[in-house]
């Protein structure tokens, strides 16, 4: 059996290493932590969740749920780990991020065919390899990749939301509830009337942001999927009120009416001691975050255990560089996985790692690659990142719009998505049977 290198122990790298080791290959998993950390990473553990602790919806009839069902069918490492470390979050799969990382790390380190090497890799290694170093790839390795590919990577900005302690929230004003009564009242809600919202809005759009470095200013482009709340707010006075602060499906118990706007907080850990502000990714200076976010009713005395941060991410021009099996067109047995390929989201990154790992193992065994059907979510994402007809490539997360129509007109969206999801799972089963997986 060949010796295979996987660079990066994020979700994608761990999934790729797990698949390769499961196929019988000796895997060297290279991770620069804890010797060197990116601007967004703080924990020495693998599969560290940086932005949110939510892995999105679980139900099959949703894009995120369908993706996770497909991943489990393909032998995912991270989905079962997420289920074992889940915290209450209504219909979403959210995790205690420390327990999740610990569990993934333990499974990787205890695998007899995975050797972990803690060092920064600065050049593309010789031999079979999966590069899954993420959107914060170190400068030296990024330069090596650029030199090898002859292509520039693109850049965008990603942001993380602040976290507050649960016992510092004022429940004389805040209340537990889920929209439309779904779930077990898993979210904390901070309701605003019109005057409170307008005061908060003005403070938010006039607050001082962190000054970007010269290079970052030249290349500044906000990524829509994780937009800073202050940038979104500047698009119009009602933008966030119809976005992350939408009050629909909620009733303020103090008034018996629907609020003008609502800030929701989601459980950050299993003990419920910490909560993150949903949709409040931000690049405001730390004192400004404390000042502005403390204007939210119920958070006047909130203790911030982590302020929001924003950092620059890089990704490949994948349609020009990669095939639908995540193989690099310019390198023999060189594969990429994770957000650097242009898939957006935790589970999407992990899914790409599954496919990169499986396909490298199949290539080494002389088998044809797995090019999943386009009516599956994983197949649709793989097609998206490798479609040469795409001219202005941007990252993409799982969504039902990537899949072919149901083939029949179904007005009810939930029913329609259910038909599409069941079709996807049936298609996946048929394809895997044909391919001997």
PATIMAR-801939 format. One record per residue (C-alpha): residue number from 1; x, y, z. Coordinates in Angstrom, 3 decimals. Example, Ala and Ser with C-alpha at 12.3 -4.5 7.8 and 13.67 -1.06 7.14 Angstrom:
BEGIN
+-----+----------+----------+----------+
!   i !        X !        Y !        Z !
+-----+----------+----------+----------+
!   1 !   12.300 !   -4.500 !    7.800 !
!   2 !   13.670 !   -1.060 !    7.140 !
+-----+----------+----------+----------+
***
This chain:
BEGIN
+-----+----------+----------+----------+
!   i !        X !        Y !        Z !
+-----+----------+----------+----------+
!   1 !    0.000 !    0.000 !    0.000 !
!   2 !    1.138 !    3.541 !   -0.814 !
!   3 !    1.945 !    6.129 !    1.802 !
!   4 !   -0.380 !    9.129 !    1.466 !
!   5 !   -0.029 !   12.671 !    2.826 !
!   6 !   -2.962 !   14.769 !    3.976 !
!   7 !   -2.213 !   18.397 !    4.849 !
!   8 !   -4.560 !   20.058 !    7.308 !
!   9 !   -6.575 !   18.527 !   10.164 !
!  10 !   -9.738 !   20.556 !    9.751 !
!  11 !  -13.018 !   18.869 !    8.913 !
!  12 !  -12.015 !   18.172 !    5.300 !
!  13 !   -8.549 !   16.872 !    6.140 !
!  14 !   -9.843 !   14.609 !    8.896 !
!  15 !  -12.494 !   13.162 !    6.594 !
!  16 !   -9.938 !   12.604 !    3.816 !
!  17 !   -7.493 !   10.909 !    6.198 !
!  18 !  -10.291 !    8.759 !    7.642 !
!  19 !  -11.373 !    7.562 !    4.198 !
!  20 !   -7.828 !    6.791 !    3.068 !
!  21 !   -6.941 !    4.958 !    6.265 !
!  22 !  -10.196 !    3.027 !    6.059 !
!  23 !   -9.214 !    1.916 !    2.564 !
!  24 !   -5.992 !    0.471 !    3.988 !
!  25 !   -3.499 !    3.238 !    3.195 !
!  26 !   -0.877 !    4.530 !    5.603 !
!  27 !   -1.709 !    8.203 !    6.103 !
!  28 !    0.566 !   10.985 !    7.305 !
!  29 !   -1.697 !   13.790 !    8.520 !
!  30 !    0.224 !   17.075 !    8.755 !
!  31 !   -1.164 !   19.841 !   10.977 !
!  32 !    0.657 !   23.075 !   11.854 !
!  33 !   -1.141 !   23.472 !   15.198 !
!  34 !   -0.150 !   23.791 !   17.990 !
!  35 !    3.211 !   25.111 !   16.768 !
!  36 !    1.546 !   27.714 !   14.577 !
!  37 !   -1.994 !   29.092 !   14.577 !
!  38 !   -3.914 !   30.973 !   11.909 !
!  39 !   -5.534 !   34.290 !   12.930 !
!  40 !   -8.866 !   32.501 !   13.490 !
!  41 !   -7.794 !   29.305 !   15.261 !
!  42 !   -7.127 !   28.991 !   18.986 !
!  43 !   -7.497 !   25.329 !   19.929 !
!  44 !   -4.900 !   22.591 !   19.339 !
!  45 !   -7.665 !   20.102 !   18.504 !
!  46 !   -8.658 !   18.899 !   15.052 !
!  47 !  -11.869 !   19.894 !   13.218 !
!  48 !  -11.976 !   23.211 !   15.119 !
!  49 !  -15.179 !   25.155 !   14.455 !
!  50 !  -14.350 !   28.816 !   14.062 !
!  51 !  -17.426 !   30.746 !   12.991 !
!  52 !  -20.575 !   29.107 !   14.388 !
!  53 !  -21.266 !   25.891 !   16.258 !
!  54 !  -24.278 !   25.096 !   14.054 !
!  55 !  -24.030 !   22.512 !   11.302 !
!  56 !  -27.452 !   23.640 !   10.025 !
!  57 !  -30.661 !   21.648 !    9.554 !
!  58 !  -30.930 !   17.919 !   10.182 !
!  59 !  -34.155 !   17.005 !    8.382 !
!  60 !  -33.779 !   15.149 !    5.097 !
!  61 !  -36.079 !   17.616 !    3.316 !
!  62 !  -33.496 !   20.405 !    3.665 !
!  63 !  -30.303 !   20.999 !    1.716 !
!  64 !  -28.102 !   20.748 !    4.813 !
!  65 !  -29.941 !   17.676 !    6.087 !
!  66 !  -29.727 !   15.910 !    2.739 !
!  67 !  -26.005 !   16.619 !    2.616 !
!  68 !  -25.469 !   15.029 !    6.037 !
!  69 !  -27.540 !   11.973 !    5.098 !
!  70 !  -25.378 !   11.479 !    1.998 !
!  71 !  -22.203 !   11.934 !    4.018 !
!  72 !  -23.262 !    9.290 !    6.533 !
!  73 !  -24.005 !    6.869 !    3.700 !
!  74 !  -20.437 !    7.418 !    2.466 !
!  75 !  -18.880 !    6.664 !    5.863 !
!  76 !  -18.451 !   10.158 !    7.305 !
!  77 !  -16.376 !   10.624 !   10.441 !
!  78 !  -17.673 !   14.064 !   11.402 !
!  79 !  -21.458 !   13.568 !   11.166 !
!  80 !  -21.587 !   10.796 !   13.797 !
!  81 !  -19.215 !   12.821 !   15.985 !
!  82 !  -21.523 !   15.819 !   15.653 !
!  83 !  -24.536 !   13.773 !   16.688 !
!  84 !  -22.694 !   12.486 !   19.750 !
!  85 !  -21.785 !   16.016 !   20.869 !
!  86 !  -25.001 !   17.813 !   19.864 !
!  87 !  -26.567 !   20.613 !   21.884 !
!  88 !  -30.197 !   21.702 !   21.685 !
!  89 !  -30.832 !   23.933 !   18.677 !
!  90 !  -34.369 !   23.301 !   17.456 !
!  91 !  -34.272 !   21.645 !   14.048 !
!  92 !  -30.581 !   22.341 !   13.563 !
!  93 !  -27.603 !   20.145 !   14.407 !
!  94 !  -25.431 !   22.292 !   16.655 !
!  95 !  -22.533 !   20.944 !   18.687 !
!  96 !  -20.498 !   21.616 !   21.763 !
!  97 !  -17.506 !   22.665 !   19.728 !
!  98 !  -14.870 !   21.564 !   22.244 !
!  99 !  -16.385 !   18.112 !   22.746 !
! 100 !  -16.830 !   17.733 !   18.994 !
! 101 !  -13.204 !   18.626 !   18.304 !
! 102 !  -11.998 !   16.351 !   21.111 !
! 103 !  -13.961 !   13.403 !   19.744 !
! 104 !  -12.737 !   13.853 !   16.163 !
! 105 !   -9.168 !   14.323 !   17.396 !
! 106 !   -9.303 !   11.182 !   19.502 !
! 107 !  -10.639 !    9.061 !   16.629 !
! 108 !   -7.968 !   10.347 !   14.250 !
! 109 !   -5.057 !    9.976 !   16.688 !
! 110 !   -6.124 !    6.490 !   17.742 !
! 111 !   -6.420 !    5.132 !   14.196 !
! 112 !   -3.581 !    2.638 !   13.647 !
! 113 !   -2.970 !    3.758 !   10.052 !
! 114 !   -2.887 !    7.516 !   10.675 !
! 115 !    0.340 !    9.179 !   11.791 !
! 116 !   -0.032 !   12.799 !   12.915 !
! 117 !    2.880 !   15.166 !   12.218 !
! 118 !    2.677 !   18.562 !   13.926 !
! 119 !    4.524 !   20.954 !   11.649 !
! 120 !    3.859 !   23.580 !    9.019 !
! 121 !    4.135 !   22.249 !    5.474 !
! 122 !    5.525 !   24.932 !    3.187 !
! 123 !    5.649 !   23.093 !   -0.138 !
! 124 !    3.485 !   20.598 !   -1.990 !
! 125 !    4.986 !   17.227 !   -1.034 !
! 126 !    5.942 !   14.484 !   -3.461 !
! 127 !    3.676 !   11.481 !   -3.777 !
! 128 !   -0.090 !   11.085 !   -3.336 !
! 129 !   -1.517 !   14.010 !   -1.412 !
! 130 !   -4.707 !   15.757 !   -0.334 !
! 131 !   -4.308 !   19.441 !    0.497 !
! 132 !   -7.037 !   20.555 !    2.881 !
! 133 !   -5.453 !   23.537 !    4.599 !
! 134 !   -8.575 !   25.652 !    4.447 !
! 135 !   -9.242 !   29.282 !    3.647 !
! 136 !   -6.445 !   30.398 !    5.979 !
! 137 !   -3.656 !   28.438 !    4.304 !
! 138 !   -0.253 !   29.638 !    5.530 !
! 139 !    1.484 !   32.158 !    3.290 !
! 140 !    4.393 !   29.904 !    2.391 !
! 141 !    2.247 !   26.951 !    1.360 !
! 142 !   -0.127 !   29.270 !   -0.490 !
! 143 !    2.798 !   30.651 !   -2.475 !
! 144 !    3.934 !   27.125 !   -3.287 !
! 145 !    0.439 !   26.261 !   -4.519 !
! 146 !    0.262 !   29.417 !   -6.619 !
! 147 !    3.668 !   28.726 !   -8.140 !
! 148 !    2.709 !   25.158 !   -8.983 !
! 149 !   -0.705 !   25.934 !  -10.408 !
! 150 !    0.282 !   29.088 !  -12.257 !
! 151 !   -2.967 !   30.623 !  -11.068 !
! 152 !   -3.774 !   33.219 !   -8.441 !
! 153 !   -6.138 !   32.274 !   -5.668 !
! 154 !   -8.999 !   34.612 !   -4.913 !
! 155 !   -9.729 !   36.189 !   -1.554 !
! 156 !  -12.783 !   37.131 !    0.463 !
! 157 !  -13.533 !   37.956 !    4.068 !
! 158 !  -15.130 !   35.753 !    6.683 !
! 159 !  -16.396 !   36.831 !   10.088 !
! 160 !  -17.223 !   35.194 !   13.431 !
! 161 !  -19.920 !   36.187 !   15.933 !
! 162 !  -19.360 !   37.125 !   19.582 !
! 163 !  -20.174 !   34.775 !   22.467 !
! 164 !  -21.666 !   35.806 !   25.839 !
! 165 !  -22.158 !   33.922 !   29.103 !
! 166 !  -25.647 !   32.640 !   29.788 !
! 167 !  -25.809 !   33.840 !   33.361 !
! 168 !  -25.075 !   37.430 !   32.318 !
! 169 !  -28.244 !   37.631 !   30.187 !
! 170 !  -31.167 !   39.519 !   31.767 !
! 171 !  -34.179 !   37.187 !   31.585 !
! 172 !  -36.461 !   39.944 !   32.804 !
! 173 !  -36.204 !   41.020 !   29.161 !
! 174 !  -34.897 !   37.996 !   27.240 !
! 175 !  -36.947 !   34.831 !   26.794 !
! 176 !  -36.608 !   31.301 !   25.456 !
! 177 !  -38.541 !   30.396 !   22.306 !
! 178 !  -38.174 !   28.862 !   18.858 !
! 179 !  -39.845 !   30.355 !   15.796 !
! 180 !  -43.405 !   29.090 !   15.356 !
! 181 !  -42.888 !   26.855 !   18.398 !
! 182 !  -40.532 !   24.503 !   16.557 !
! 183 !  -38.079 !   22.644 !   18.765 !
! 184 !  -37.863 !   22.917 !   22.529 !
! 185 !  -37.534 !   26.682 !   22.914 !
! 186 !  -33.835 !   26.328 !   22.226 !
! 187 !  -33.073 !   29.961 !   21.390 !
! 188 !  -32.793 !   32.952 !   23.691 !
! 189 !  -34.635 !   35.916 !   22.188 !
! 190 !  -33.953 !   39.574 !   22.846 !
! 191 !  -36.913 !   41.554 !   21.546 !
! 192 !  -36.785 !   45.203 !   20.454 !
! 193 !  -39.536 !   47.730 !   19.963 !
! 194 !  -39.216 !   50.259 !   17.140 !
! 195 !  -37.456 !   52.918 !   19.208 !
! 196 !  -34.951 !   50.431 !   20.630 !
! 197 !  -34.241 !   49.041 !   17.179 !
! 198 !  -33.696 !   52.432 !   15.573 !
! 199 !  -31.279 !   53.482 !   18.330 !
! 200 !  -29.400 !   50.205 !   17.978 !
! 201 !  -29.345 !   50.492 !   14.194 !
! 202 !  -27.842 !   53.991 !   14.246 !
! 203 !  -25.179 !   52.909 !   16.737 !
! 204 !  -24.354 !   49.861 !   14.627 !
! 205 !  -23.888 !   51.644 !   11.306 !
! 206 !  -21.788 !   54.420 !   12.860 !
! 207 !  -19.581 !   52.169 !   15.029 !
! 208 !  -15.858 !   51.973 !   14.290 !
! 209 !  -14.542 !   48.898 !   12.512 !
! 210 !  -11.074 !   47.385 !   12.629 !
! 211 !   -8.850 !   49.065 !   10.049 !
! 212 !   -7.778 !   46.677 !    7.339 !
! 213 !   -4.187 !   46.371 !    6.205 !
! 214 !   -3.274 !   47.911 !    2.868 !
! 215 !   -3.291 !   44.571 !    1.024 !
! 216 !   -6.639 !   43.630 !    2.494 !
! 217 !   -8.160 !   47.006 !    1.583 !
! 218 !   -7.154 !   46.492 !   -2.040 !
! 219 !   -8.699 !   43.029 !   -2.124 !
! 220 !  -11.651 !   43.613 !    0.180 !
! 221 !  -14.716 !   41.698 !   -0.914 !
! 222 !  -17.278 !   40.591 !    1.646 !
! 223 !  -18.526 !   37.045 !    1.232 !
! 224 !  -22.336 !   36.983 !    1.330 !
! 225 !  -22.586 !   33.766 !    3.352 !
! 226 !  -20.895 !   35.152 !    6.477 !
! 227 !  -21.351 !   38.918 !    6.131 !
! 228 !  -20.478 !   41.250 !    9.031 !
! 229 !  -23.679 !   42.505 !   10.630 !
! 230 !  -22.581 !   46.135 !   10.292 !
! 231 !  -21.946 !   45.727 !    6.558 !
! 232 !  -25.364 !   44.153 !    6.083 !
! 233 !  -26.996 !   46.941 !    8.115 !
! 234 !  -25.544 !   49.630 !    5.887 !
! 235 !  -27.510 !   48.240 !    2.965 !
! 236 !  -30.679 !   49.730 !    4.414 !
! 237 !  -32.477 !   50.346 !    7.693 !
! 238 !  -34.668 !   47.242 !    7.357 !
! 239 !  -32.076 !   44.856 !    5.902 !
! 240 !  -31.148 !   43.175 !    9.177 !
! 241 !  -34.747 !   43.420 !   10.444 !
! 242 !  -35.732 !   41.166 !    7.555 !
! 243 !  -32.539 !   39.124 !    7.978 !
! 244 !  -30.946 !   37.874 !   11.211 !
! 245 !  -33.196 !   40.107 !   13.373 !
! 246 !  -36.479 !   39.081 !   11.747 !
! 247 !  -39.247 !   38.804 !   14.366 !
! 248 !  -41.539 !   36.405 !   12.492 !
! 249 !  -42.910 !   33.424 !   14.372 !
! 250 !  -42.156 !   34.956 !   17.783 !
! 251 !  -44.236 !   36.648 !   20.474 !
! 252 !  -42.769 !   38.867 !   23.177 !
! 253 !  -44.253 !   37.567 !   26.462 !
! 254 !  -43.966 !   41.065 !   27.915 !
! 255 !  -46.378 !   42.536 !   25.369 !
! 256 !  -48.176 !   39.555 !   23.877 !
! 257 !  -47.329 !   40.881 !   20.414 !
! 258 !  -44.752 !   40.275 !   17.741 !
! 259 !  -41.665 !   42.462 !   18.359 !
! 260 !  -40.299 !   44.986 !   15.886 !
! 261 !  -37.006 !   43.078 !   15.746 !
! 262 !  -35.430 !   40.135 !   17.614 !
! 263 !  -31.821 !   39.176 !   18.289 !
! 264 !  -31.491 !   35.421 !   18.828 !
! 265 !  -28.779 !   33.652 !   20.809 !
! 266 !  -27.934 !   29.994 !   20.316 !
! 267 !  -26.425 !   27.593 !   22.843 !
! 268 !  -22.656 !   27.358 !   22.337 !
! 269 !  -21.934 !   24.351 !   24.567 !
! 270 !  -23.759 !   21.406 !   26.095 !
! 271 !  -23.890 !   22.992 !   29.542 !
! 272 !  -25.620 !   26.098 !   28.220 !
! 273 !  -23.114 !   28.413 !   29.863 !
! 274 !  -22.260 !   30.271 !   26.657 !
! 275 !  -24.394 !   31.581 !   23.790 !
! 276 !  -23.490 !   33.090 !   20.440 !
! 277 !  -25.354 !   35.973 !   18.800 !
! 278 !  -26.913 !   34.390 !   15.723 !
! 279 !  -25.994 !   36.241 !   12.524 !
! 280 !  -23.765 !   38.749 !   14.345 !
! 281 !  -20.472 !   38.095 !   12.595 !
! 282 !  -18.624 !   41.381 !   12.852 !
! 283 !  -15.465 !   43.353 !   12.229 !
! 284 !  -16.197 !   46.083 !   14.780 !
! 285 !  -13.483 !   46.987 !   17.260 !
! 286 !  -13.844 !   45.136 !   20.543 !
! 287 !  -14.865 !   48.192 !   22.652 !
! 288 !  -17.426 !   49.076 !   19.989 !
! 289 !  -18.859 !   45.571 !   20.089 !
! 290 !  -19.261 !   45.861 !   23.848 !
! 291 !  -20.899 !   49.300 !   23.537 !
! 292 !  -23.254 !   48.560 !   20.635 !
! 293 !  -24.278 !   44.993 !   21.434 !
! 294 !  -24.942 !   45.936 !   25.057 !
! 295 !  -27.771 !   48.116 !   23.706 !
! 296 !  -29.681 !   44.925 !   22.881 !
! 297 !  -32.441 !   44.437 !   25.503 !
! 298 !  -31.311 !   41.718 !   27.887 !
! 299 !  -27.626 !   42.109 !   27.023 !
! 300 !  -26.991 !   45.389 !   28.853 !
! 301 !  -24.680 !   43.601 !   31.298 !
! 302 !  -23.636 !   40.714 !   29.098 !
! 303 !  -20.198 !   39.215 !   29.683 !
! 304 !  -18.428 !   38.680 !   26.368 !
! 305 !  -16.202 !   35.597 !   26.439 !
! 306 !  -15.251 !   36.088 !   22.794 !
! 307 !  -15.665 !   39.127 !   20.599 !
! 308 !  -16.338 !   38.790 !   16.901 !
! 309 !  -13.413 !   38.750 !   14.492 !
! 310 !  -12.974 !   38.972 !   10.751 !
! 311 !  -10.201 !   37.420 !    8.709 !
! 312 !   -9.144 !   37.043 !    5.105 !
! 313 !   -9.832 !   33.744 !    3.366 !
! 314 !   -8.436 !   32.360 !    0.141 !
! 315 !   -9.835 !   29.836 !   -2.297 !
! 316 !   -8.854 !   28.344 !   -5.632 !
! 317 !  -10.297 !   29.169 !   -9.010 !
! 318 !  -11.505 !   25.598 !   -8.899 !
! 319 !  -13.414 !   25.376 !  -12.214 !
! 320 !  -10.121 !   25.971 !  -13.996 !
! 321 !   -8.046 !   23.784 !  -11.689 !
! 322 !  -10.072 !   20.845 !  -10.363 !
! 323 !  -12.175 !   18.000 !  -11.701 !
! 324 !  -15.448 !   16.794 !  -10.148 !
! 325 !  -13.553 !   14.210 !   -8.075 !
! 326 !  -11.500 !   17.060 !   -6.462 !
! 327 !   -8.379 !   16.035 !   -8.375 !
! 328 !   -5.971 !   18.749 !   -9.452 !
! 329 !   -5.685 !   18.786 !  -13.244 !
! 330 !   -1.995 !   19.676 !  -13.076 !
! 331 !   -0.778 !   17.120 !  -10.540 !
! 332 !   -0.690 !   13.344 !  -10.544 !
! 333 !   -2.539 !   12.022 !   -7.476 !
! 334 !   -2.860 !   15.564 !   -6.075 !
! 335 !   -6.267 !   16.400 !   -4.626 !
! 336 !   -7.707 !   19.427 !   -2.838 !
! 337 !  -10.533 !   19.509 !   -0.304 !
! 338 !  -12.352 !   21.901 !    2.003 !
! 339 !  -13.246 !   25.551 !    1.752 !
! 340 !  -10.211 !   26.314 !   -0.380 !
! 341 !  -12.004 !   24.470 !   -3.214 !
! 342 !  -14.952 !   26.874 !   -3.044 !
! 343 !  -17.438 !   24.788 !   -1.072 !
! 344 !  -18.827 !   26.941 !    1.727 !
! 345 !  -19.768 !   25.612 !    5.137 !
! 346 !  -18.567 !   23.140 !    7.738 !
! 347 !  -20.356 !   20.079 !    6.380 !
! 348 !  -19.712 !   21.032 !    2.779 !
! 349 !  -15.990 !   21.135 !    3.578 !
! 350 !  -16.179 !   17.773 !    5.311 !
! 351 !  -18.112 !   16.306 !    2.368 !
! 352 !  -15.414 !   17.403 !   -0.056 !
! 353 !  -12.850 !   15.687 !    2.172 !
! 354 !  -14.815 !   12.446 !    1.953 !
! 355 !  -14.814 !   12.601 !   -1.845 !
! 356 !  -11.162 !   13.649 !   -2.127 !
! 357 !  -10.083 !   10.827 !    0.185 !
! 358 !  -12.221 !    8.202 !   -1.511 !
! 359 !  -11.151 !    9.286 !   -4.976 !
! 360 !   -7.450 !    9.337 !   -4.178 !
! 361 !   -7.730 !    5.830 !   -2.729 !
! 362 !   -9.593 !    4.691 !   -5.844 !
! 363 !   -6.990 !    6.290 !   -8.119 !
! 364 !   -4.189 !    4.493 !   -6.284 !
! 365 !   -6.101 !    1.219 !   -6.646 !
! 366 !   -6.598 !    1.787 !  -10.374 !
! 367 !  -10.354 !    2.280 !  -10.045 !
! 368 !  -12.521 !    4.850 !  -11.793 !
! 369 !  -13.323 !    7.949 !   -9.719 !
! 370 !  -16.573 !    8.574 !   -7.897 !
! 371 !  -18.377 !   11.325 !   -9.800 !
! 372 !  -21.610 !   11.418 !   -7.858 !
! 373 !  -24.870 !   12.059 !   -9.733 !
! 374 !  -25.826 !   15.697 !  -10.042 !
! 375 !  -29.182 !   15.025 !   -8.418 !
! 376 !  -27.348 !   14.324 !   -5.143 !
! 377 !  -26.212 !   17.245 !   -2.993 !
! 378 !  -22.590 !   16.103 !   -2.854 !
! 379 !  -22.616 !   15.515 !   -6.600 !
! 380 !  -24.135 !   18.933 !   -7.262 !
! 381 !  -21.484 !   20.676 !   -5.145 !
! 382 !  -18.703 !   18.717 !   -6.846 !
! 383 !  -20.104 !   19.713 !  -10.232 !
! 384 !  -20.369 !   23.358 !   -9.181 !
! 385 !  -16.728 !   23.684 !   -8.152 !
! 386 !  -15.531 !   21.965 !  -11.339 !
! 387 !  -17.863 !   23.478 !  -13.936 !
! 388 !  -15.606 !   25.221 !  -16.509 !
! 389 !  -18.516 !   27.298 !  -17.787 !
! 390 !  -18.495 !   29.308 !  -14.528 !
! 391 !  -16.715 !   32.584 !  -15.255 !
! 392 !  -16.939 !   34.491 !  -11.954 !
! 393 !  -16.411 !   31.705 !   -9.441 !
! 394 !  -17.719 !   32.306 !   -5.916 !
! 395 !  -17.982 !   29.921 !   -2.938 !
! 396 !  -21.230 !   27.981 !   -2.653 !
! 397 !  -22.909 !   26.100 !    0.149 !
! 398 !  -25.469 !   23.343 !   -0.136 !
! 399 !  -28.852 !   24.529 !   -1.383 !
! 400 !  -31.783 !   22.959 !   -3.194 !
! 401 !  -31.249 !   25.307 !   -6.126 !
! 402 !  -28.180 !   23.259 !   -7.097 !
! 403 !  -30.311 !   20.191 !   -7.769 !
! 404 !  -32.407 !   19.454 !  -10.876 !
! 405 !  -36.155 !   20.164 !  -10.498 !
! 406 !  -38.423 !   17.468 !   -9.077 !
! 407 !  -39.872 !   16.786 !  -12.530 !
! 408 !  -43.415 !   17.455 !  -11.412 !
! 409 !  -45.028 !   20.649 !  -10.246 !
! 410 !  -45.396 !   20.499 !   -6.473 !
! 411 !  -46.566 !   23.756 !   -4.928 !
! 412 !  -45.803 !   22.899 !   -1.305 !
! 413 !  -42.108 !   23.585 !   -0.748 !
! 414 !  -41.632 !   21.037 !    2.027 !
! 415 !  -43.288 !   18.316 !   -0.049 !
! 416 !  -41.268 !   19.314 !   -3.114 !
! 417 !  -37.990 !   19.233 !   -1.200 !
! 418 !  -38.962 !   15.861 !    0.229 !
! 419 !  -39.391 !   14.442 !   -3.275 !
! 420 !  -36.037 !   15.882 !   -4.363 !
! 421 !  -34.264 !   14.574 !   -1.250 !
! 422 !  -35.659 !   11.045 !   -1.559 !
! 423 !  -34.729 !   11.038 !   -5.236 !
! 424 !  -31.188 !   12.037 !   -4.269 !
! 425 !  -30.806 !    9.226 !   -1.754 !
! 426 !  -32.211 !    6.674 !   -4.211 !
! 427 !  -29.855 !    7.951 !   -6.906 !
! 428 !  -26.900 !    7.757 !   -4.535 !
! 429 !  -27.718 !    4.164 !   -3.557 !
! 430 !  -27.970 !    3.068 !   -7.185 !
! 431 !  -24.722 !    4.782 !   -8.117 !
! 432 !  -22.746 !    3.396 !   -5.198 !
! 433 !  -24.019 !   -0.106 !   -5.947 !
! 434 !  -22.841 !    0.269 !   -9.543 !
! 435 !  -19.421 !    1.484 !   -8.368 !
! 436 !  -18.956 !   -1.215 !   -5.763 !
! 437 !  -19.050 !    1.207 !   -2.813 !
+-----+----------+----------+----------+
***
